[in-house]
Amino acid sequence: MGLERKLNKDDFHLHIKVRMFQRGITEEEVEQTLQNGWDADDAKTETSGKVFVFTYNKEWEGKFYKEKEVRVYYKYVNDNLVLLTAKAKYGDVFLRGG
């Protein structure tokens, strides 16, 4: 199941914005991961997660990578989506789920 609505600026609280910046993740990547990603098997109890692998073909922190895996963790509170954090891994070949 994909994201039911488009994210807006208010969905990105300070904690997740800081983590996204540190990890090289854009708002568009978060939204695409939530829309098109597969379920993350490492989400903690009472949270959900989605994973998506992007073609990257760029340098990150001085090293070239072909792909970037983005993981977004979230939960619903009173039917409201709450983004918890986003993580990125950079590499050459990631498994795809779904």
MOCOR-V123291 format. One record per pair of residues at least 12 apart in sequence whose ideal C-beta (glycine too) atoms are under 6 Angstrom apart, sorted by the first residue. I is the first residue (numbers start at 1). GAP is how many residues later the second one is. Records with the same first field share a line. If there is no record, write none. Layout:
I: GAP ; GAP
This chain:
2: 33
3: 31 ; 32
7: 24
11: 72
16: 67 ; 69
19: 66 ; 67
20: 66
23: 65
24: 36 ; 64
25: 45 ; 61 ; 63
29: 41
30: 42 ; 56
33: 17 ; 19 ; 37 ; 39
34: 16 ; 38
36: 16
37: 13 ; 14 ; 15
38: 13 ; 59 ; 60
40: 31
43: 30
47: 26 ; 28
48: 26
49: 22 ; 24
50: 22
51: 20
52: 18
53: 14 ; 16 ; 41 ; 43
54: 14
56: 12
60: 30
65: 25
66: 26
67: 24 ; 27
68: 20 ; 22
69: 20 ; 25
70: 18
71: 16
72: 14
73: 12
